[in-house]
Amino acid sequence: MGGDEASTIVPLVVMVAGLALLLGLEQAIPAAPVKGSRSERWRHGAWNLGLGIFNAVVLGVLAAPLLSWATVWAETRGLGLARVLPGPEAVGIGVALVAFDGWMYLWHRANHAWPLLWRFHRLHHGDQAMDATTTVRFHPAEIAVSTLLRLAVLPILGLTIEHLLLYEVILFPVILFHHSNVRFPEKADRVMRALLVTPAMHRVHHSKRRIETDSNYGSVLSIWDRLGRSFRRRRDGSAVEFGL
């Protein structure tokens, strides 16, 4: 399997496996009461997943050759953060991957701050019954713009398609987990959110309250919200009302 195909197929396999597990757990131990009839829930999930499949297959397949070209171009010229840092290569790659997660935070925050970007990103927040399928509910235009920006971000950081694949294999289980409607002990969530974005954090981000929506932008690491002063918790213990 070549790098272009793997960059699309492997994260997709991880996503499907994680999604199947979490959909089962959502039925067994839901964090919030499941809204709507069984048929309504099926339609809700099918719509989200259909959109996600379109983005992954159509846009992903079209983008992979462009991303591969951009990263190979930078690699042949020795460009990028991972290649200029002193020390072992693995350290440079690790630093660049953390920096890429920081870029994901900035990109997410920009989608809330800039009206044109929010016009597309609001589709993700329009889900009033957030569950694991909400993870892939994104406007194709948002995915397209994000991909185009990666054509510059990946070479600047010195990351290859294989490194992007590694990041996405880590990213997808985390974002599936923090979008899921699975009951998770608060003590465990508190320990985990010292490092990672957790369900309790991300549910606040999907709140109808604007001050809460404009917080907790992190994808994998929670440190970016702490550094960017966008970290917010639900201190009153009330349930989050999802949507716009």
Backbone as CSV, one residue per row, in Angstrom:
resi,resn,N_x,N_y,N_z,CA_x,CA_y,CA_z,C_x,C_y,C_z
1,MET,0.846,-1.193,0.000,0.000,0.000,0.000,0.878,1.239,0.000
2,GLY,0.627,2.179,-0.912,1.415,3.395,-0.983,1.017,4.391,0.073
3,GLY,1.854,5.441,0.222,1.596,6.444,1.242,0.298,7.183,1.017
4,ASP,-0.043,7.497,-0.266,-1.265,8.222,-0.558,-2.497,7.431,-0.123
5,GLU,-2.522,6.127,-0.481,-3.667,5.300,-0.118,-3.757,5.108,1.391
6,ALA,-2.618,4.877,2.031,-2.615,4.649,3.479,-3.100,5.872,4.237
7,SER,-2.732,7.060,3.742,-3.112,8.295,4.438,-4.615,8.474,4.475
8,THR,-5.343,7.798,3.593,-6.794,7.858,3.578,-7.422,6.641,4.234
9,ILE,-6.900,5.444,3.953,-7.557,4.204,4.364,-7.333,3.883,5.839
10,VAL,-6.096,4.012,6.336,-5.819,3.612,7.717,-6.611,4.450,8.728
11,PRO,-6.612,5.801,8.635,-7.443,6.560,9.574,-8.922,6.203,9.451
12,LEU,-9.369,5.871,8.232,-10.766,5.505,8.030,-11.096,4.207,8.761
13,VAL,-10.182,3.237,8.718,-10.389,1.971,9.430,-10.450,2.219,10.937
14,VAL,-9.536,3.061,11.448,-9.531,3.398,12.871,-10.844,4.073,13.263
15,MET,-11.302,4.986,12.393,-12.547,5.693,12.659,-13.735,4.734,12.712
16,VAL,-13.832,3.829,11.755,-14.963,2.899,11.696,-14.973,1.980,12.921
17,ALA,-13.808,1.466,13.298,-13.733,0.566,14.453,-14.109,1.297,15.744
18,GLY,-13.568,2.498,15.924,-13.883,3.271,17.121,-15.345,3.685,17.160
19,LEU,-15.878,4.050,16.007,-17.276,4.463,15.924,-18.214,3.323,16.306
20,ALA,-17.938,2.137,15.806,-18.781,0.975,16.123,-18.784,0.698,17.627
21,LEU,-17.609,0.786,18.245,-17.506,0.553,19.686,-18.299,1.594,20.473
22,LEU,-18.129,2.873,20.110,-18.771,3.940,20.871,-20.284,3.980,20.665
23,LEU,-20.748,3.653,19.466,-22.200,3.606,19.248,-22.843,2.551,20.142
24,GLY,-22.133,1.445,20.338,-22.648,0.426,21.248,-22.663,0.905,22.687
25,LEU,-21.599,1.577,23.120,-21.516,2.093,24.491,-22.540,3.199,24.734
26,GLU,-22.843,3.994,23.698,-23.844,5.058,23.845,-25.223,4.486,24.165
27,GLN,-25.502,3.308,23.638,-26.778,2.659,23.942,-26.775,2.046,25.338
28,ALA,-25.615,1.548,25.758,-25.529,0.844,27.043,-25.396,1.812,28.221
29,ILE,-24.519,2.812,28.101,-24.272,3.749,29.214,-24.248,5.192,28.690
30,PRO,-25.405,5.732,28.276,-25.437,7.101,27.742,-25.176,8.142,28.823
31,ALA,-24.479,9.210,28.458,-24.234,10.304,29.393,-25.459,11.193,29.524
32,ALA,-26.176,11.392,28.418,-27.394,12.201,28.411,-28.518,11.364,27.821
33,PRO,-29.762,11.634,28.225,-30.889,10.861,27.678,-30.905,10.922,26.148
34,VAL,-31.144,9.774,25.526,-31.189,9.696,24.066,-32.494,10.317,23.577
35,LYS,-32.389,11.317,22.685,-33.564,12.026,22.191,-34.105,11.368,20.924
36,GLY,-35.440,11.439,20.768,-36.063,10.968,19.544,-36.283,9.470,19.528
37,SER,-37.075,9.043,18.542,-37.354,7.625,18.372,-36.151,6.928,17.753
38,ARG,-36.223,5.610,17.718,-35.123,4.831,17.136,-34.922,5.201,15.668
39,SER,-36.034,5.381,14.922,-35.917,5.728,13.504,-35.314,7.123,13.328
40,GLU,-35.655,8.041,14.206,-35.075,9.389,14.131,-33.581,9.353,14.421
41,ARG,-33.195,8.526,15.381,-31.777,8.406,15.698,-31.012,7.774,14.537
42,TRP,-31.642,6.798,13.867,-31.002,6.184,12.718,-30.813,7.210,11.596
43,ARG,-31.827,8.019,11.360,-31.719,9.046,10.305,-30.648,10.070,10.656
44,HIS,-30.607,10.453,11.931,-29.595,11.404,12.407,-28.195,10.864,12.167
45,GLY,-27.950,9.621,12.579,-26.635,9.024,12.407,-26.283,8.811,10.951
46,ALA,-27.274,8.380,10.144,-27.014,8.127,8.727,-26.642,9.412,7.998
47,TRP,-27.309,10.520,8.350,-26.996,11.802,7.704,-25.572,12.240,8.046
48,ASN,-25.227,12.165,9.329,-23.876,12.548,9.741,-22.818,11.672,9.080
49,LEU,-23.054,10.366,9.101,-22.066,9.436,8.543,-21.974,9.566,7.028
50,GLY,-23.100,9.819,6.367,-23.070,10.008,4.922,-22.217,11.200,4.538
51,LEU,-22.366,12.285,5.294,-21.549,13.471,5.040,-20.077,13.179,5.309
52,GLY,-19.806,12.449,6.387,-18.428,12.112,6.721,-17.782,11.225,5.670
53,ILE,-18.539,10.269,5.156,-18.007,9.376,4.116,-17.701,10.159,2.848
54,PHE,-18.582,11.070,2.485,-18.336,11.904,1.298,-17.038,12.683,1.458
55,ASN,-16.869,13.333,2.612,-15.654,14.121,2.852,-14.407,13.250,2.820
56,ALA,-14.479,12.078,3.460,-13.306,11.212,3.561,-12.922,10.621,2.218
57,VAL,-13.910,10.134,1.487,-13.621,9.422,0.242,-13.334,10.399,-0.898
58,VAL,-14.241,11.350,-1.108,-14.087,12.253,-2.251,-12.971,13.263,-2.014
59,LEU,-13.093,14.055,-0.944,-12.084,15.086,-0.697,-10.757,14.471,-0.269
60,GLY,-10.823,13.399,0.537,-9.587,12.760,1.002,-8.770,12.192,-0.139
61,VAL,-9.426,11.487,-1.042,-8.725,10.879,-2.169,-8.156,11.950,-3.101
62,LEU,-8.908,13.013,-3.327,-8.429,14.088,-4.199,-7.254,14.838,-3.577
63,ALA,-7.272,14.981,-2.241,-6.249,15.778,-1.566,-4.950,15.027,-1.347
64,ALA,-5.006,13.696,-1.215,-3.817,12.919,-0.864,-2.639,13.155,-1.816
65,PRO,-2.833,13.155,-3.147,-1.685,13.406,-4.038,-1.079,14.795,-3.851
66,LEU,-1.923,15.798,-3.604,-1.413,17.157,-3.395,-0.588,17.240,-2.112
67,LEU,-1.095,16.634,-1.036,-0.366,16.638,0.228,0.941,15.874,0.105
68,SER,0.901,14.762,-0.606,2.117,13.978,-0.821,3.155,14.788,-1.592
69,TRP,2.722,15.470,-2.633,3.648,16.297,-3.429,4.280,17.388,-2.575
70,ALA,3.470,18.077,-1.759,3.971,19.180,-0.948,4.983,18.699,0.086
71,THR,4.708,17.558,0.710,5.622,17.066,1.747,6.912,16.508,1.142
72,VAL,6.804,15.845,-0.011,8.013,15.341,-0.681,8.878,16.501,-1.164
73,TRP,8.246,17.539,-1.668,8.969,18.746,-2.117,9.801,19.325,-0.971
74,ALA,9.192,19.441,0.219,9.913,19.986,1.375,11.001,19.025,1.846
75,GLU,10.720,17.715,1.799,11.687,16.715,2.256,12.943,16.712,1.390
76,THR,12.787,16.812,0.082,13.945,16.782,-0.817,14.823,18.016,-0.654
77,ARG,14.271,19.072,-0.090,15.026,20.304,0.114,15.458,20.495,1.558
78,GLY,15.132,19.510,2.410,15.533,19.577,3.811,14.853,20.683,4.588
79,LEU,13.635,21.032,4.178,12.918,22.130,4.819,12.002,21.621,5.934
80,GLY,11.715,22.490,6.874,10.741,22.160,7.901,11.322,22.047,9.293
81,LEU,10.488,22.383,10.273,10.902,22.405,11.678,11.522,21.095,12.127
82,ALA,10.905,19.973,11.784,11.387,18.665,12.250,12.797,18.364,11.770
83,ARG,13.212,18.981,10.652,14.516,18.664,10.058,15.619,19.624,10.491
84,VAL,15.260,20.756,11.050,16.282,21.735,11.438,16.551,21.747,12.937
85,LEU,15.687,21.087,13.712,15.914,21.046,15.154,17.108,20.148,15.472
86,PRO,17.943,20.551,16.416,19.070,19.695,16.809,18.588,18.477,17.581
87,GLY,19.397,17.429,17.576,19.057,16.233,18.332,18.519,15.135,17.446
88,PRO,18.069,14.035,18.055,17.565,12.880,17.296,16.370,13.252,16.414
89,GLU,16.256,12.551,15.312,15.162,12.807,14.365,13.797,12.612,15.020
90,ALA,13.686,11.593,15.873,12.404,11.297,16.516,11.927,12.463,17.385
91,VAL,12.882,13.161,18.013,12.517,14.318,18.844,11.955,15.425,17.975
92,GLY,12.612,15.686,16.852,12.135,16.712,15.938,10.743,16.414,15.417
93,ILE,10.500,15.151,15.082,9.183,14.753,14.590,8.133,14.921,15.684
94,GLY,8.501,14.524,16.918,7.573,14.674,18.037,7.197,16.117,18.284
95,VAL,8.202,17.005,18.241,7.940,18.439,18.429,7.031,18.958,17.316
96,ALA,7.291,18.538,16.083,6.490,18.990,14.953,5.049,18.493,15.051
97,LEU,4.853,17.274,15.536,3.499,16.739,15.694,2.731,17.504,16.769
98,VAL,3.411,17.852,17.854,2.769,18.670,18.894,2.419,20.039,18.322
99,ALA,3.329,20.611,17.531,3.070,21.900,16.900,1.888,21.812,15.942
100,PHE,1.767,20.676,15.245,0.626,20.503,14.336,-0.683,20.480,15.116
101,ASP,-0.671,19.866,16.300,-1.872,19.881,17.139,-2.182,21.317,17.579
102,GLY,-1.131,22.113,17.810,-1.328,23.530,18.102,-1.947,24.255,16.926
103,TRP,-1.512,23.901,15.701,-2.123,24.480,14.505,-3.606,24.116,14.433
104,MET,-3.957,22.901,14.777,-5.357,22.481,14.758,-6.190,23.324,15.725
105,TYR,-5.610,23.659,16.858,-6.286,24.541,17.821,-6.529,25.915,17.203
106,LEU,-5.507,26.486,16.581,-5.641,27.812,15.977,-6.658,27.809,14.842
107,TRP,-6.641,26.754,14.030,-7.581,26.644,12.916,-9.012,26.551,13.447
108,HIS,-9.219,25.752,14.487,-10.550,25.619,15.077,-11.017,26.956,15.649
109,ARG,-10.133,27.638,16.305,-10.491,28.933,16.891,-10.835,29.948,15.796
110,ALA,-10.100,29.906,14.703,-10.377,30.808,13.571,-11.762,30.539,12.992
111,ASN,-12.197,29.272,13.003,-13.517,28.935,12.490,-14.641,29.543,13.314
112,HIS,-14.368,29.859,14.550,-15.351,30.527,15.403,-15.237,32.041,15.318
113,ALA,-14.042,32.546,15.057,-13.804,33.993,15.095,-14.143,34.700,13.782
114,TRP,-13.973,34.028,12.656,-14.164,34.665,11.353,-15.518,34.261,10.770
115,PRO,-16.383,35.234,10.496,-17.754,34.944,10.048,-17.829,34.016,8.826
116,LEU,-16.952,34.199,7.849,-17.004,33.359,6.658,-16.718,31.900,6.996
117,LEU,-15.730,31.660,7.845,-15.411,30.291,8.256,-16.520,29.710,9.132
118,TRP,-17.078,30.542,10.005,-18.156,30.078,10.890,-19.377,29.658,10.079
119,ARG,-19.609,30.283,8.934,-20.740,29.911,8.091,-20.691,28.432,7.727
120,PHE,-19.491,27.901,7.549,-19.339,26.480,7.247,-19.264,25.642,8.532
121,HIS,-18.525,26.146,9.528,-18.290,25.355,10.746,-19.566,25.191,11.568
122,ARG,-20.502,26.098,11.403,-21.740,26.025,12.198,-22.531,24.758,11.893
123,LEU,-22.308,24.131,10.750,-22.966,22.859,10.461,-22.593,21.813,11.507
124,HIS,-21.340,21.814,11.926,-20.880,20.868,12.948,-21.584,21.135,14.276
125,HIS,-21.774,22.398,14.605,-22.391,22.761,15.880,-23.913,22.710,15.837
126,GLY,-24.483,22.549,14.657,-25.935,22.512,14.543,-26.560,21.224,15.022
127,ASP,-25.756,20.235,15.359,-26.273,18.945,15.834,-26.805,19.103,17.254
128,GLN,-28.106,18.949,17.414,-28.728,19.118,18.734,-28.732,17.831,19.553
129,ALA,-28.246,16.763,18.968,-28.169,15.474,19.678,-26.768,14.917,19.474
130,MET,-25.773,15.598,20.033,-24.382,15.215,19.792,-24.112,13.791,20.244
131,ASP,-23.473,13.043,19.358,-23.023,11.699,19.680,-21.781,11.419,18.846
132,ALA,-21.338,10.164,18.814,-20.096,9.834,18.119,-20.145,10.189,16.636
133,THR,-21.341,10.125,16.015,-21.429,10.442,14.594,-21.210,11.926,14.314
134,THR,-21.369,12.771,15.329,-21.133,14.208,15.148,-19.675,14.476,14.804
135,THR,-18.793,13.551,15.154,-17.366,13.692,14.889,-17.086,13.994,13.422
136,VAL,-17.865,13.406,12.518,-17.596,13.543,11.082,-18.572,14.494,10.395
137,ARG,-19.344,15.231,11.156,-20.352,16.153,10.600,-19.695,17.506,10.302
138,PHE,-19.087,17.615,9.134,-18.429,18.861,8.726,-18.821,19.233,7.307
139,HIS,-18.938,20.521,7.069,-19.240,21.021,5.724,-18.058,20.703,4.805
140,PRO,-18.308,20.208,3.592,-17.206,19.913,2.670,-16.303,21.120,2.410
141,ALA,-16.861,22.315,2.423,-16.042,23.510,2.186,-15.036,23.710,3.312
142,GLU,-15.423,23.404,4.553,-14.486,23.530,5.668,-13.343,22.536,5.521
143,ILE,-13.664,21.306,5.137,-12.633,20.294,4.931,-11.708,20.694,3.796
144,ALA,-12.266,21.262,2.731,-11.459,21.665,1.577,-10.482,22.775,1.952
145,VAL,-10.957,23.781,2.671,-10.079,24.887,3.078,-8.999,24.386,4.029
146,SER,-9.377,23.539,4.979,-8.411,22.978,5.918,-7.318,22.214,5.184
147,THR,-7.707,21.455,4.174,-6.740,20.665,3.398,-5.792,21.566,2.623
148,LEU,-6.319,22.613,2.033,-5.474,23.547,1.287,-4.441,24.204,2.204
149,LEU,-4.850,24.555,3.405,-3.916,25.168,4.354,-2.832,24.179,4.787
150,ARG,-3.180,22.894,4.842,-2.185,21.880,5.205,-1.068,21.781,4.164
151,LEU,-1.352,22.178,2.924,-0.319,22.168,1.894,0.850,23.065,2.281
152,ALA,0.589,24.075,3.110,1.652,24.953,3.608,2.131,24.526,4.985
153,VAL,1.202,24.129,5.851,1.543,23.819,7.245,2.466,22.604,7.343
154,LEU,2.170,21.544,6.602,2.984,20.321,6.696,4.434,20.557,6.267
155,PRO,4.703,21.222,5.125,6.103,21.501,4.774,6.809,22.411,5.776
156,ILE,6.103,23.388,6.314,6.715,24.291,7.301,7.168,23.510,8.533
157,LEU,6.363,22.547,8.941,6.701,21.746,10.128,7.632,20.577,9.797
158,GLY,7.814,20.303,8.511,8.685,19.198,8.123,8.047,17.842,8.310
159,LEU,6.730,17.777,8.213,6.010,16.512,8.388,5.712,15.876,7.039
160,THR,5.808,14.565,6.973,5.503,13.820,5.765,4.085,13.262,5.843
161,ILE,3.654,12.624,4.763,2.346,11.969,4.766,2.279,10.899,5.855
162,GLU,3.390,10.180,6.053,3.415,9.151,7.103,3.245,9.762,8.491
163,HIS,3.840,10.921,8.711,3.681,11.601,9.999,2.235,12.077,10.184
164,LEU,1.644,12.587,9.093,0.238,13.001,9.158,-0.644,11.801,9.467
165,LEU,-0.347,10.677,8.872,-1.088,9.446,9.145,-1.007,9.079,10.628
166,LEU,0.209,9.170,11.194,0.402,8.873,12.614,-0.438,9.808,13.475
167,TYR,-0.422,11.103,13.148,-1.206,12.072,13.918,-2.697,11.743,13.846
168,GLU,-3.189,11.407,12.657,-4.615,11.161,12.501,-5.042,9.856,13.161
169,VAL,-4.146,8.879,13.209,-4.464,7.640,13.921,-4.602,7.910,15.423
170,ILE,-3.871,8.894,15.935,-4.019,9.319,17.336,-5.249,10.202,17.493
171,LEU,-5.435,11.126,16.533,-6.512,12.116,16.610,-7.897,11.485,16.605
172,PHE,-8.151,10.571,15.680,-9.509,10.088,15.479,-10.105,9.397,16.701
173,PRO,-9.379,8.502,17.385,-9.970,7.926,18.606,-10.274,8.975,19.676
174,VAL,-9.412,9.987,19.783,-9.618,11.023,20.795,-10.872,11.836,20.487
175,ILE,-11.035,12.282,19.217,-12.193,13.119,18.898,-13.483,12.293,18.871
176,LEU,-13.387,11.027,18.502,-14.568,10.170,18.605,-15.015,10.071,20.063
177,PHE,-14.054,9.875,20.943,-14.347,9.724,22.365,-14.961,10.991,22.933
178,HIS,-14.367,12.164,22.621,-14.902,13.352,23.283,-16.177,13.907,22.635
179,HIS,-16.585,13.360,21.479,-17.899,13.693,20.926,-18.976,12.710,21.376
180,SER,-18.584,11.570,21.897,-19.546,10.494,22.157,-20.446,10.800,23.350
181,ASN,-21.624,10.219,23.298,-22.585,10.337,24.397,-22.455,9.121,25.309
182,VAL,-21.263,8.964,25.871,-20.975,7.841,26.765,-20.718,8.381,28.167
183,ARG,-21.363,7.786,29.156,-21.165,8.214,30.550,-19.760,7.834,30.993
184,PHE,-19.026,8.827,31.454,-17.628,8.628,31.831,-17.422,9.238,33.203
185,PRO,-16.812,8.531,34.137,-16.665,9.048,35.506,-15.944,10.395,35.544
186,GLU,-16.458,11.321,36.336,-15.879,12.660,36.426,-14.442,12.616,36.940
187,LYS,-14.159,11.740,37.890,-12.791,11.676,38.414,-11.809,11.265,37.326
188,ALA,-12.189,10.295,36.518,-11.324,9.857,35.419,-11.188,10.955,34.373
189,ASP,-12.305,11.646,34.098,-12.267,12.747,33.128,-11.319,13.847,33.610
190,ARG,-11.364,14.147,34.892,-10.514,15.196,35.459,-9.041,14.848,35.316
191,VAL,-8.704,13.589,35.536,-7.314,13.156,35.391,-6.883,13.250,33.932
192,MET,-7.718,12.777,33.027,-7.375,12.757,31.612,-7.253,14.156,31.027
193,ARG,-8.118,15.093,31.460,-8.095,16.422,30.829,-6.903,17.263,31.255
194,ALA,-6.084,16.749,32.151,-4.810,17.407,32.419,-3.909,17.340,31.186
195,LEU,-4.159,16.341,30.335,-3.361,16.171,29.128,-4.203,16.228,27.857
196,LEU,-5.351,15.529,27.862,-6.151,15.367,26.643,-7.478,16.101,26.732
197,VAL,-8.050,16.385,25.561,-9.417,16.904,25.484,-10.365,15.748,25.802
198,THR,-11.280,15.959,26.730,-12.155,14.897,27.225,-13.615,15.199,26.894
199,PRO,-14.515,14.215,27.096,-15.936,14.464,26.847,-16.496,15.650,27.626
200,ALA,-16.132,15.789,28.894,-16.656,16.907,29.688,-16.223,18.248,29.111
201,MET,-14.995,18.320,28.625,-14.516,19.555,27.989,-15.278,19.839,26.705
202,HIS,-15.393,18.830,25.854,-15.926,19.102,24.515,-17.437,19.285,24.516
203,ARG,-18.125,18.701,25.482,-19.566,18.952,25.566,-19.833,20.430,25.828
204,VAL,-19.008,21.050,26.630,-19.146,22.490,26.872,-18.981,23.261,25.562
205,HIS,-18.049,22.828,24.734,-17.802,23.498,23.458,-19.025,23.436,22.541
206,HIS,-19.849,22.412,22.671,-21.040,22.264,21.825,-22.296,22.842,22.472
207,SER,-22.134,23.627,23.520,-23.261,24.246,24.197,-23.908,25.333,23.328
208,LYS,-25.208,25.566,23.559,-25.900,26.663,22.875,-25.461,28.027,23.398
209,ARG,-24.886,28.063,24.589,-24.420,29.333,25.152,-23.168,29.783,24.406
210,ARG,-23.203,30.972,23.849,-22.093,31.436,23.009,-20.773,31.471,23.778
211,ILE,-20.809,31.891,25.030,-19.569,31.987,25.813,-18.943,30.609,26.007
212,GLU,-19.768,29.560,26.008,-19.252,28.202,26.137,-18.839,27.632,24.782
213,THR,-19.613,27.959,23.740,-19.231,27.517,22.396,-17.852,28.038,22.025
214,ASP,-17.568,29.275,22.406,-16.274,29.887,22.094,-15.248,29.540,23.173
215,SER,-15.066,28.255,23.401,-14.085,27.770,24.370,-13.737,26.327,24.011
216,ASN,-12.700,25.806,24.664,-12.332,24.391,24.527,-12.200,23.960,23.060
217,TYR,-11.261,24.614,22.359,-11.076,24.368,20.925,-10.122,23.215,20.626
218,GLY,-9.438,22.687,21.622,-8.401,21.696,21.384,-8.912,20.440,20.698
219,SER,-8.008,19.777,19.954,-8.346,18.523,19.277,-7.843,17.327,20.072
220,VAL,-6.547,17.286,20.377,-5.965,16.185,21.143,-5.509,16.675,22.512
221,LEU,-4.603,17.645,22.529,-4.024,18.125,23.790,-4.846,19.277,24.367
222,SER,-5.067,19.240,25.677,-5.836,20.298,26.339,-4.984,21.519,26.676
223,ILE,-3.657,21.399,26.544,-2.770,22.488,26.944,-3.007,23.759,26.135
224,TRP,-3.445,23.621,24.882,-3.629,24.811,24.033,-4.729,25.709,24.564
225,ASP,-5.796,25.120,25.087,-6.864,25.944,25.656,-6.410,26.629,26.935
226,ARG,-5.534,25.994,27.676,-5.024,26.631,28.886,-4.086,27.776,28.527
227,LEU,-3.221,27.545,27.529,-2.313,28.605,27.101,-3.070,29.750,26.426
228,GLY,-4.111,29.407,25.653,-4.879,30.428,24.934,-5.996,31.031,25.749
229,ARG,-6.103,30.669,27.018,-7.127,31.182,27.929,-8.536,30.949,27.392
230,SER,-8.733,29.800,26.769,-10.053,29.440,26.236,-10.608,28.195,26.923
231,PHE,-9.963,27.775,28.014,-10.427,26.599,28.747,-11.625,26.974,29.614
232,ARG,-12.680,26.168,29.561,-13.884,26.447,30.351,-14.493,25.146,30.839
233,ARG,-14.987,25.169,32.083,-15.654,24.013,32.676,-17.084,24.372,33.029
234,ARG,-17.939,23.350,33.109,-19.304,23.509,33.609,-19.282,23.309,35.115
235,ARG,-19.225,24.389,35.850,-19.081,24.277,37.303,-20.407,23.992,38.009
236,ASP,-21.540,24.355,37.370,-22.813,24.178,38.057,-23.368,22.758,37.949
237,GLY,-22.727,21.931,37.131,-23.138,20.538,37.025,-24.387,20.304,36.196
238,SER,-24.966,21.358,35.589,-26.168,21.191,34.791,-25.836,20.565,33.438
239,ALA,-26.851,19.954,32.831,-26.650,19.298,31.536,-26.426,20.349,30.450
240,VAL,-25.596,20.008,29.471,-25.337,20.909,28.355,-26.450,20.762,27.321
241,GLU,-26.999,21.907,26.872,-27.983,21.901,25.788,-27.225,22.152,24.482
242,PHE,-27.228,21.161,23.596,-26.441,21.233,22.383,-27.139,22.030,21.285
243,GLY,-26.355,22.523,20.350,-26.903,23.197,19.172,-26.402,24.619,19.040
244,LEU,-27.066,25.367,18.149,-26.679,26.740,17.862,-27.454,27.691,18.732
